[in-house]
Amino acid sequence: MDTRRLRIHGRVQGVWFRESMRREAERLEITGWVRNLPDGSVEAVVQGETGAVETLIAWSHHGPPLARVERVEVGPADGHFDRFEKRAHPES
């Protein structure tokens, strides 16, 4: 199992990024979560087989059609997840 934290920057809010990532994660059998951050970026923790995680990371570099990804930061993460979910804004 591989677990990574992603921070996606650019025009990634209001363009169906989170829902598109949730669908892609389910397709790849990845668990974890995704949420919008106050600075306009999107944060995600993804967990699954290494190849599937790498595929989702590659997808996050472009995202859905309306997104304009400028950069993706990737680092290690911890936790155990049963499904992939969209989470509320951390200040909600």
PyMOL commands that set and color helices and strands:
alter all, ss='L'
color gray80, all
select helices_A, chain A and resi 17-27+50-60
alter helices_A, ss='H'
color red, helices_A
select strands_A, chain A and resi 2-11+31-36+42-48+68-76+84-86
alter strands_A, ss='S'
color yellow, strands_A
deselect
rebuild
show_as cartoon
